[in-house]
Amino acid sequence: MQRGDVTYIQRLNKYCKFFSDWDNVPNVISQPNEALKPEEVEFLKKNLGAIKQLLGLYRNQELVINREVLKMGFTNRTFKLNDNVFTCFTNFCKEQYPQYRIQDLIGQALWEFVKKYSK
């Protein structure tokens, strides 16, 4: 369930906030040997909790559904899929990500495919 910038994660039994302030990310990041600029330090201070959460998700390889997938309108489509592929996919989803609906996971998979292979 999603409300605004917060979504309920059943597996964690809590609501989690989306990081949505991408417009305020500094455009230029200092080189490793340079001192951080004041706006970069301020950004890091302001978003430290969200950065830690993102790092935790990355380290644990947890799935994060893209906000665009969740806010898009829904369309009914019929697809022909290989039985074994679909069974494997649905079983995997039920075991690993029971907090998500199959339609959201399929939407995320299609979204990632488009982003990966579009030029």
Secondary structure in CASP SS format (residue, H / E / C, confidence):
PFRMAT SS
TARGET T0000
AUTHOR 0000-0000-0000
METHOD secondary structure of the structure
MODEL  1
M C 1.00
Q E 1.00
R E 1.00
G C 1.00
D C 1.00
V E 1.00
T E 1.00
Y E 1.00
I E 1.00
Q C 1.00
R C 1.00
L C 1.00
N C 1.00
K E 1.00
Y E 1.00
C E 1.00
K E 1.00
F C 1.00
F C 1.00
S C 1.00
D C 1.00
W H 1.00
D H 1.00
N H 1.00
V C 1.00
P C 1.00
N C 1.00
V C 1.00
I C 1.00
S C 1.00
Q C 1.00
P C 1.00
N C 1.00
E C 1.00
A C 1.00
L C 1.00
K C 1.00
P H 1.00
E H 1.00
E H 1.00
V H 1.00
E H 1.00
F H 1.00
L H 1.00
K H 1.00
K H 1.00
N C 1.00
L H 1.00
G H 1.00
A H 1.00
I H 1.00
K H 1.00
Q H 1.00
L H 1.00
L H 1.00
G H 1.00
L H 1.00
Y H 1.00
R H 1.00
N H 1.00
Q C 1.00
E C 1.00
L C 1.00
V C 1.00
I C 1.00
N C 1.00
R H 1.00
E H 1.00
V H 1.00
L H 1.00
K H 1.00
M C 1.00
G C 1.00
F C 1.00
T C 1.00
N C 1.00
R C 1.00
T C 1.00
F C 1.00
K C 1.00
L C 1.00
N C 1.00
D H 1.00
N H 1.00
V H 1.00
F H 1.00
T H 1.00
C H 1.00
F H 1.00
T H 1.00
N H 1.00
F H 1.00
C H 1.00
K H 1.00
E H 1.00
Q H 1.00
Y C 1.00
P C 1.00
Q C 1.00
Y C 1.00
R C 1.00
I H 1.00
Q H 1.00
D H 1.00
L H 1.00
I H 1.00
G H 1.00
Q H 1.00
A H 1.00
L H 1.00
W H 1.00
E H 1.00
F H 1.00
V H 1.00
K H 1.00
K H 1.00
Y H 1.00
S C 1.00
K C 1.00
END
